[in-house]
Amino acid sequence: MSIAQSSESIAVIYSNHHGWLMRWLRAKLQCADHAADLAQDTFVRLLTAPHDGRQTLREPRAYLTTVAQRLLIDHYRRLSLEQAWLETLAQQPDLLMQSPEERLIVLQALQRIDAMLDGLPPLVRSAFLLAHVDGLGYAEIAQRLGVSERSIKRYMVQAFERCILLIL
């Protein structure tokens, strides 16, 4: 699927399909404000998608649906992560409570970590989590995952490389 380059083509797509996309998202989200935000983000993706200038969007609704579904997944992932963090905070004594700014910083960091982990192959992700969340050594991780310790070392390098790439 390819993207239209000219702003006129995008304007036509926007005017022809924005209302439909808003209704589709509103039905999924049950919230007009979130639907409007995600519809806007969908069209921003359309505007910023790579193109060579000769291509046109053949199936705009299919493209918009695909982009919007990916944004919905990201939206629900962020909500889930935020909910887990708020539940963790609720269990903390009042002395450890964070300011709203500190909570936002931690939540943003958790979202970046989640994005990093989501992009890793399952065994690499499992090895990384077992090492850094459960505190296991490479030998024990290898035993649990049924792979060699050398594989665990490769997995950890792969995970650290991804962390570094996301930081830069």
CNS distance restraints for C-alpha pairs under 8 A (distance, minus, plus):
assign (resid   1 and name CA) (resid  57 and name CA) 6.74 0.50 0.50
assign (resid   1 and name CA) (resid  58 and name CA) 7.16 0.50 0.50
assign (resid   1 and name CA) (resid  59 and name CA) 7.77 0.50 0.50
assign (resid   1 and name CA) (resid  63 and name CA) 7.40 0.50 0.50
assign (resid   2 and name CA) (resid  51 and name CA) 6.93 0.50 0.50
assign (resid   2 and name CA) (resid  55 and name CA) 5.88 0.50 0.50
assign (resid   2 and name CA) (resid  56 and name CA) 5.96 0.50 0.50
assign (resid   2 and name CA) (resid  57 and name CA) 5.31 0.50 0.50
assign (resid   2 and name CA) (resid  58 and name CA) 7.42 0.50 0.50
assign (resid   3 and name CA) (resid  46 and name CA) 7.05 0.50 0.50
assign (resid   3 and name CA) (resid  49 and name CA) 6.82 0.50 0.50
assign (resid   3 and name CA) (resid  50 and name CA) 7.34 0.50 0.50
assign (resid   3 and name CA) (resid  51 and name CA) 5.85 0.50 0.50
assign (resid   3 and name CA) (resid  55 and name CA) 6.00 0.50 0.50
assign (resid   3 and name CA) (resid  56 and name CA) 5.26 0.50 0.50
assign (resid   3 and name CA) (resid  57 and name CA) 4.81 0.50 0.50
assign (resid   4 and name CA) (resid   9 and name CA) 6.01 0.50 0.50
assign (resid   4 and name CA) (resid  10 and name CA) 6.53 0.50 0.50
assign (resid   4 and name CA) (resid  51 and name CA) 7.15 0.50 0.50
assign (resid   4 and name CA) (resid  53 and name CA) 7.15 0.50 0.50
assign (resid   4 and name CA) (resid  54 and name CA) 7.69 0.50 0.50
assign (resid   4 and name CA) (resid  55 and name CA) 5.62 0.50 0.50
assign (resid   4 and name CA) (resid  56 and name CA) 4.19 0.50 0.50
assign (resid   4 and name CA) (resid  57 and name CA) 5.43 0.50 0.50
assign (resid   5 and name CA) (resid   9 and name CA) 7.14 0.50 0.50
assign (resid   5 and name CA) (resid  10 and name CA) 7.54 0.50 0.50
assign (resid   5 and name CA) (resid  51 and name CA) 6.40 0.50 0.50
assign (resid   5 and name CA) (resid  52 and name CA) 7.44 0.50 0.50
assign (resid   5 and name CA) (resid  53 and name CA) 5.16 0.50 0.50
assign (resid   5 and name CA) (resid  54 and name CA) 7.41 0.50 0.50
assign (resid   5 and name CA) (resid  55 and name CA) 7.09 0.50 0.50
assign (resid   5 and name CA) (resid  56 and name CA) 7.29 0.50 0.50
assign (resid   6 and name CA) (resid  10 and name CA) 6.61 0.50 0.50
assign (resid   6 and name CA) (resid  53 and name CA) 7.61 0.50 0.50
assign (resid   7 and name CA) (resid  11 and name CA) 5.91 0.50 0.50
assign (resid   8 and name CA) (resid  12 and name CA) 6.15 0.50 0.50
assign (resid   9 and name CA) (resid  13 and name CA) 6.21 0.50 0.50
assign (resid  10 and name CA) (resid  14 and name CA) 5.96 0.50 0.50
assign (resid  10 and name CA) (resid  46 and name CA) 7.79 0.50 0.50
assign (resid  10 and name CA) (resid  47 and name CA) 7.28 0.50 0.50
assign (resid  11 and name CA) (resid  15 and name CA) 6.08 0.50 0.50
assign (resid  12 and name CA) (resid  16 and name CA) 5.93 0.50 0.50
assign (resid  13 and name CA) (resid  17 and name CA) 5.80 0.50 0.50
assign (resid  13 and name CA) (resid  18 and name CA) 7.67 0.50 0.50
assign (resid  13 and name CA) (resid  60 and name CA) 6.95 0.50 0.50
assign (resid  14 and name CA) (resid  18 and name CA) 5.14 0.50 0.50
assign (resid  14 and name CA) (resid  43 and name CA) 7.42 0.50 0.50
assign (resid  15 and name CA) (resid  19 and name CA) 7.74 0.50 0.50
assign (resid  17 and name CA) (resid  21 and name CA) 6.07 0.50 0.50
assign (resid  17 and name CA) (resid  60 and name CA) 7.85 0.50 0.50
assign (resid  17 and name CA) (resid  61 and name CA) 7.13 0.50 0.50
assign (resid  18 and name CA) (resid  22 and name CA) 6.07 0.50 0.50
assign (resid  18 and name CA) (resid  39 and name CA) 7.30 0.50 0.50
assign (resid  19 and name CA) (resid  23 and name CA) 6.26 0.50 0.50
assign (resid  20 and name CA) (resid  24 and name CA) 6.18 0.50 0.50
assign (resid  21 and name CA) (resid  25 and name CA) 6.06 0.50 0.50
assign (resid  21 and name CA) (resid  39 and name CA) 6.50 0.50 0.50
assign (resid  21 and name CA) (resid  64 and name CA) 7.54 0.50 0.50
assign (resid  21 and name CA) (resid  65 and name CA) 7.70 0.50 0.50
assign (resid  22 and name CA) (resid  26 and name CA) 5.91 0.50 0.50
assign (resid  22 and name CA) (resid  32 and name CA) 7.94 0.50 0.50
assign (resid  22 and name CA) (resid  35 and name CA) 5.94 0.50 0.50
assign (resid  22 and name CA) (resid  36 and name CA) 6.35 0.50 0.50
assign (resid  22 and name CA) (resid  39 and name CA) 6.12 0.50 0.50
assign (resid  23 and name CA) (resid  27 and name CA) 6.16 0.50 0.50
assign (resid  24 and name CA) (resid  28 and name CA) 6.49 0.50 0.50
assign (resid  25 and name CA) (resid  29 and name CA) 5.97 0.50 0.50
assign (resid  25 and name CA) (resid  30 and name CA) 8.00 0.50 0.50
assign (resid  25 and name CA) (resid  35 and name CA) 5.03 0.50 0.50
assign (resid  25 and name CA) (resid  38 and name CA) 7.59 0.50 0.50
assign (resid  25 and name CA) (resid  39 and name CA) 7.37 0.50 0.50
assign (resid  25 and name CA) (resid  68 and name CA) 7.86 0.50 0.50
assign (resid  26 and name CA) (resid  30 and name CA) 5.18 0.50 0.50
assign (resid  26 and name CA) (resid  31 and name CA) 5.67 0.50 0.50
assign (resid  26 and name CA) (resid  32 and name CA) 5.52 0.50 0.50
assign (resid  26 and name CA) (resid  34 and name CA) 7.76 0.50 0.50
assign (resid  26 and name CA) (resid  35 and name CA) 5.11 0.50 0.50
assign (resid  29 and name CA) (resid  34 and name CA) 6.99 0.50 0.50
assign (resid  29 and name CA) (resid  35 and name CA) 6.54 0.50 0.50
assign (resid  31 and name CA) (resid  35 and name CA) 6.13 0.50 0.50
assign (resid  32 and name CA) (resid  36 and name CA) 6.05 0.50 0.50
assign (resid  33 and name CA) (resid  37 and name CA) 6.31 0.50 0.50
assign (resid  34 and name CA) (resid  38 and name CA) 6.15 0.50 0.50
assign (resid  35 and name CA) (resid  39 and name CA) 5.97 0.50 0.50
assign (resid  36 and name CA) (resid  40 and name CA) 6.10 0.50 0.50
assign (resid  37 and name CA) (resid  41 and name CA) 6.20 0.50 0.50
assign (resid  38 and name CA) (resid  42 and name CA) 6.01 0.50 0.50
assign (resid  38 and name CA) (resid  68 and name CA) 6.84 0.50 0.50
assign (resid  38 and name CA) (resid  71 and name CA) 6.78 0.50 0.50
assign (resid  38 and name CA) (resid  72 and name CA) 7.54 0.50 0.50
assign (resid  39 and name CA) (resid  43 and name CA) 6.42 0.50 0.50
assign (resid  39 and name CA) (resid  68 and name CA) 7.13 0.50 0.50
assign (resid  40 and name CA) (resid  44 and name CA) 6.20 0.50 0.50
assign (resid  41 and name CA) (resid  45 and name CA) 6.22 0.50 0.50
assign (resid  41 and name CA) (resid  71 and name CA) 7.87 0.50 0.50
assign (resid  42 and name CA) (resid  46 and name CA) 6.43 0.50 0.50
assign (resid  42 and name CA) (resid  64 and name CA) 6.65 0.50 0.50
assign (resid  42 and name CA) (resid  67 and name CA) 6.01 0.50 0.50
assign (resid  42 and name CA) (resid  68 and name CA) 5.69 0.50 0.50
assign (resid  42 and name CA) (resid  71 and name CA) 7.52 0.50 0.50
assign (resid  43 and name CA) (resid  47 and name CA) 6.17 0.50 0.50
assign (resid  43 and name CA) (resid  64 and name CA) 7.85 0.50 0.50
assign (resid  44 and name CA) (resid  48 and name CA) 6.15 0.50 0.50
assign (resid  45 and name CA) (resid  49 and name CA) 5.80 0.50 0.50
assign (resid  45 and name CA) (resid  67 and name CA) 7.62 0.50 0.50
assign (resid  51 and name CA) (resid  55 and name CA) 6.83 0.50 0.50
assign (resid  59 and name CA) (resid  63 and name CA) 6.29 0.50 0.50
assign (resid  60 and name CA) (resid  64 and name CA) 5.95 0.50 0.50
assign (resid  61 and name CA) (resid  65 and name CA) 5.84 0.50 0.50
assign (resid  62 and name CA) (resid  66 and name CA) 6.16 0.50 0.50
assign (resid  63 and name CA) (resid  67 and name CA) 6.27 0.50 0.50
assign (resid  64 and name CA) (resid  68 and name CA) 5.91 0.50 0.50
assign (resid  65 and name CA) (resid  69 and name CA) 5.92 0.50 0.50
assign (resid  66 and name CA) (resid  70 and name CA) 6.38 0.50 0.50
assign (resid  67 and name CA) (resid  71 and name CA) 6.30 0.50 0.50
assign (resid  68 and name CA) (resid  72 and name CA) 6.04 0.50 0.50
assign (resid  69 and name CA) (resid  73 and name CA) 6.24 0.50 0.50
assign (resid  70 and name CA) (resid  74 and name CA) 6.34 0.50 0.50
assign (resid  71 and name CA) (resid  75 and name CA) 6.03 0.50 0.50
assign (resid  72 and name CA) (resid  76 and name CA) 6.14 0.50 0.50
assign (resid  73 and name CA) (resid  77 and name CA) 6.02 0.50 0.50
assign (resid  74 and name CA) (resid  78 and name CA) 6.13 0.50 0.50
assign (resid  75 and name CA) (resid  79 and name CA) 6.27 0.50 0.50
assign (resid  76 and name CA) (resid  80 and name CA) 6.04 0.50 0.50
assign (resid  77 and name CA) (resid  81 and name CA) 6.12 0.50 0.50
assign (resid  78 and name CA) (resid  82 and name CA) 5.98 0.50 0.50
assign (resid  78 and name CA) (resid 111 and name CA) 6.65 0.50 0.50
assign (resid  79 and name CA) (resid  83 and name CA) 6.02 0.50 0.50
assign (resid  80 and name CA) (resid  84 and name CA) 6.20 0.50 0.50
assign (resid  81 and name CA) (resid  85 and name CA) 6.20 0.50 0.50
assign (resid  81 and name CA) (resid 107 and name CA) 7.82 0.50 0.50
assign (resid  81 and name CA) (resid 110 and name CA) 7.46 0.50 0.50
assign (resid  81 and name CA) (resid 111 and name CA) 7.26 0.50 0.50
assign (resid  82 and name CA) (resid  86 and name CA) 6.11 0.50 0.50
assign (resid  82 and name CA) (resid 107 and name CA) 6.54 0.50 0.50
assign (resid  83 and name CA) (resid  87 and name CA) 6.13 0.50 0.50
assign (resid  84 and name CA) (resid  88 and name CA) 6.24 0.50 0.50
assign (resid  85 and name CA) (resid  89 and name CA) 6.19 0.50 0.50
assign (resid  85 and name CA) (resid 107 and name CA) 7.33 0.50 0.50
assign (resid  86 and name CA) (resid  90 and name CA) 6.10 0.50 0.50
assign (resid  87 and name CA) (resid  91 and name CA) 6.60 0.50 0.50
assign (resid  88 and name CA) (resid  92 and name CA) 6.85 0.50 0.50
assign (resid  89 and name CA) (resid  97 and name CA) 7.01 0.50 0.50
assign (resid  92 and name CA) (resid  96 and name CA) 6.23 0.50 0.50
assign (resid  92 and name CA) (resid  97 and name CA) 6.83 0.50 0.50
assign (resid  93 and name CA) (resid  97 and name CA) 6.87 0.50 0.50
assign (resid  98 and name CA) (resid 102 and name CA) 5.73 0.50 0.50
assign (resid  98 and name CA) (resid 103 and name CA) 6.04 0.50 0.50
assign (resid  99 and name CA) (resid 103 and name CA) 6.22 0.50 0.50
assign (resid 100 and name CA) (resid 104 and name CA) 6.18 0.50 0.50
assign (resid 101 and name CA) (resid 105 and name CA) 6.31 0.50 0.50
assign (resid 102 and name CA) (resid 106 and name CA) 6.23 0.50 0.50
assign (resid 103 and name CA) (resid 107 and name CA) 5.99 0.50 0.50
assign (resid 104 and name CA) (resid 108 and name CA) 6.04 0.50 0.50
assign (resid 105 and name CA) (resid 109 and name CA) 6.21 0.50 0.50
assign (resid 106 and name CA) (resid 110 and name CA) 6.13 0.50 0.50
assign (resid 107 and name CA) (resid 111 and name CA) 6.20 0.50 0.50
assign (resid 108 and name CA) (resid 112 and name CA) 6.32 0.50 0.50
assign (resid 109 and name CA) (resid 113 and name CA) 6.22 0.50 0.50
assign (resid 110 and name CA) (resid 114 and name CA) 6.01 0.50 0.50
assign (resid 111 and name CA) (resid 115 and name CA) 6.15 0.50 0.50
assign (resid 112 and name CA) (resid 116 and name CA) 6.18 0.50 0.50
assign (resid 113 and name CA) (resid 117 and name CA) 6.11 0.50 0.50
assign (resid 114 and name CA) (resid 118 and name CA) 5.94 0.50 0.50
assign (resid 115 and name CA) (resid 119 and name CA) 6.47 0.50 0.50
assign (resid 116 and name CA) (resid 120 and name CA) 6.92 0.50 0.50
assign (resid 116 and name CA) (resid 162 and name CA) 6.75 0.50 0.50
assign (resid 116 and name CA) (resid 163 and name CA) 6.53 0.50 0.50
assign (resid 116 and name CA) (resid 166 and name CA) 7.19 0.50 0.50
assign (resid 117 and name CA) (resid 125 and name CA) 5.95 0.50 0.50
assign (resid 118 and name CA) (resid 125 and name CA) 7.93 0.50 0.50
assign (resid 120 and name CA) (resid 124 and name CA) 6.12 0.50 0.50
assign (resid 120 and name CA) (resid 125 and name CA) 5.59 0.50 0.50
assign (resid 120 and name CA) (resid 159 and name CA) 7.09 0.50 0.50
assign (resid 121 and name CA) (resid 125 and name CA) 6.14 0.50 0.50
assign (resid 122 and name CA) (resid 126 and name CA) 6.06 0.50 0.50
assign (resid 123 and name CA) (resid 127 and name CA) 6.07 0.50 0.50
assign (resid 123 and name CA) (resid 145 and name CA) 7.52 0.50 0.50
assign (resid 123 and name CA) (resid 155 and name CA) 7.56 0.50 0.50
assign (resid 124 and name CA) (resid 128 and name CA) 6.12 0.50 0.50
assign (resid 124 and name CA) (resid 152 and name CA) 7.77 0.50 0.50
assign (resid 124 and name CA) (resid 155 and name CA) 4.84 0.50 0.50
assign (resid 124 and name CA) (resid 156 and name CA) 6.87 0.50 0.50
assign (resid 124 and name CA) (resid 158 and name CA) 7.35 0.50 0.50
assign (resid 124 and name CA) (resid 159 and name CA) 6.58 0.50 0.50
assign (resid 125 and name CA) (resid 129 and name CA) 6.15 0.50 0.50
assign (resid 125 and name CA) (resid 159 and name CA) 7.31 0.50 0.50
assign (resid 126 and name CA) (resid 130 and name CA) 5.99 0.50 0.50
assign (resid 127 and name CA) (resid 131 and name CA) 6.15 0.50 0.50
assign (resid 127 and name CA) (resid 141 and name CA) 6.32 0.50 0.50
assign (resid 127 and name CA) (resid 145 and name CA) 7.81 0.50 0.50
assign (resid 127 and name CA) (resid 152 and name CA) 6.59 0.50 0.50
assign (resid 127 and name CA) (resid 155 and name CA) 6.86 0.50 0.50
assign (resid 127 and name CA) (resid 156 and name CA) 7.03 0.50 0.50
assign (resid 128 and name CA) (resid 132 and name CA) 6.05 0.50 0.50
assign (resid 128 and name CA) (resid 155 and name CA) 7.58 0.50 0.50
assign (resid 128 and name CA) (resid 156 and name CA) 6.16 0.50 0.50
assign (resid 128 and name CA) (resid 159 and name CA) 6.69 0.50 0.50
assign (resid 129 and name CA) (resid 133 and name CA) 5.17 0.50 0.50
assign (resid 129 and name CA) (resid 134 and name CA) 6.82 0.50 0.50
assign (resid 130 and name CA) (resid 134 and name CA) 4.87 0.50 0.50
assign (resid 130 and name CA) (resid 135 and name CA) 6.29 0.50 0.50
assign (resid 130 and name CA) (resid 136 and name CA) 5.80 0.50 0.50
assign (resid 130 and name CA) (resid 141 and name CA) 6.62 0.50 0.50
assign (resid 131 and name CA) (resid 135 and name CA) 4.76 0.50 0.50
assign (resid 131 and name CA) (resid 136 and name CA) 4.82 0.50 0.50
assign (resid 131 and name CA) (resid 137 and name CA) 6.30 0.50 0.50
assign (resid 131 and name CA) (resid 138 and name CA) 7.31 0.50 0.50
assign (resid 131 and name CA) (resid 141 and name CA) 7.37 0.50 0.50
assign (resid 132 and name CA) (resid 136 and name CA) 7.57 0.50 0.50
assign (resid 136 and name CA) (resid 140 and name CA) 6.25 0.50 0.50
assign (resid 136 and name CA) (resid 141 and name CA) 6.32 0.50 0.50
assign (resid 137 and name CA) (resid 141 and name CA) 6.22 0.50 0.50
assign (resid 138 and name CA) (resid 142 and name CA) 6.00 0.50 0.50
assign (resid 138 and name CA) (resid 149 and name CA) 6.00 0.50 0.50
assign (resid 138 and name CA) (resid 152 and name CA) 6.24 0.50 0.50
assign (resid 138 and name CA) (resid 153 and name CA) 7.28 0.50 0.50
assign (resid 139 and name CA) (resid 143 and name CA) 6.28 0.50 0.50
assign (resid 139 and name CA) (resid 149 and name CA) 5.58 0.50 0.50
assign (resid 140 and name CA) (resid 144 and name CA) 6.19 0.50 0.50
assign (resid 141 and name CA) (resid 145 and name CA) 6.07 0.50 0.50
assign (resid 141 and name CA) (resid 149 and name CA) 7.80 0.50 0.50
assign (resid 141 and name CA) (resid 152 and name CA) 7.29 0.50 0.50
assign (resid 142 and name CA) (resid 146 and name CA) 5.73 0.50 0.50
assign (resid 142 and name CA) (resid 147 and name CA) 5.02 0.50 0.50
assign (resid 142 and name CA) (resid 148 and name CA) 5.44 0.50 0.50
assign (resid 142 and name CA) (resid 149 and name CA) 5.16 0.50 0.50
assign (resid 142 and name CA) (resid 151 and name CA) 7.68 0.50 0.50
assign (resid 142 and name CA) (resid 152 and name CA) 6.12 0.50 0.50
assign (resid 143 and name CA) (resid 147 and name CA) 6.57 0.50 0.50
assign (resid 143 and name CA) (resid 148 and name CA) 7.58 0.50 0.50
assign (resid 147 and name CA) (resid 151 and name CA) 6.39 0.50 0.50
assign (resid 147 and name CA) (resid 152 and name CA) 7.37 0.50 0.50
assign (resid 148 and name CA) (resid 152 and name CA) 6.61 0.50 0.50
assign (resid 149 and name CA) (resid 153 and name CA) 6.39 0.50 0.50
assign (resid 150 and name CA) (resid 154 and name CA) 6.42 0.50 0.50
assign (resid 151 and name CA) (resid 155 and name CA) 6.09 0.50 0.50
assign (resid 152 and name CA) (resid 156 and name CA) 6.10 0.50 0.50
assign (resid 153 and name CA) (resid 157 and name CA) 6.28 0.50 0.50
assign (resid 154 and name CA) (resid 158 and name CA) 6.19 0.50 0.50
assign (resid 155 and name CA) (resid 159 and name CA) 6.18 0.50 0.50
assign (resid 156 and name CA) (resid 160 and name CA) 6.07 0.50 0.50
assign (resid 157 and name CA) (resid 161 and name CA) 6.03 0.50 0.50
assign (resid 158 and name CA) (resid 162 and name CA) 6.33 0.50 0.50
assign (resid 159 and name CA) (resid 163 and name CA) 6.28 0.50 0.50
assign (resid 160 and name CA) (resid 164 and name CA) 6.16 0.50 0.50
assign (resid 161 and name CA) (resid 165 and name CA) 6.16 0.50 0.50
assign (resid 162 and name CA) (resid 166 and name CA) 6.24 0.50 0.50
assign (resid 163 and name CA) (resid 167 and name CA) 6.31 0.50 0.50
assign (resid 164 and name CA) (resid 168 and name CA) 6.31 0.50 0.50
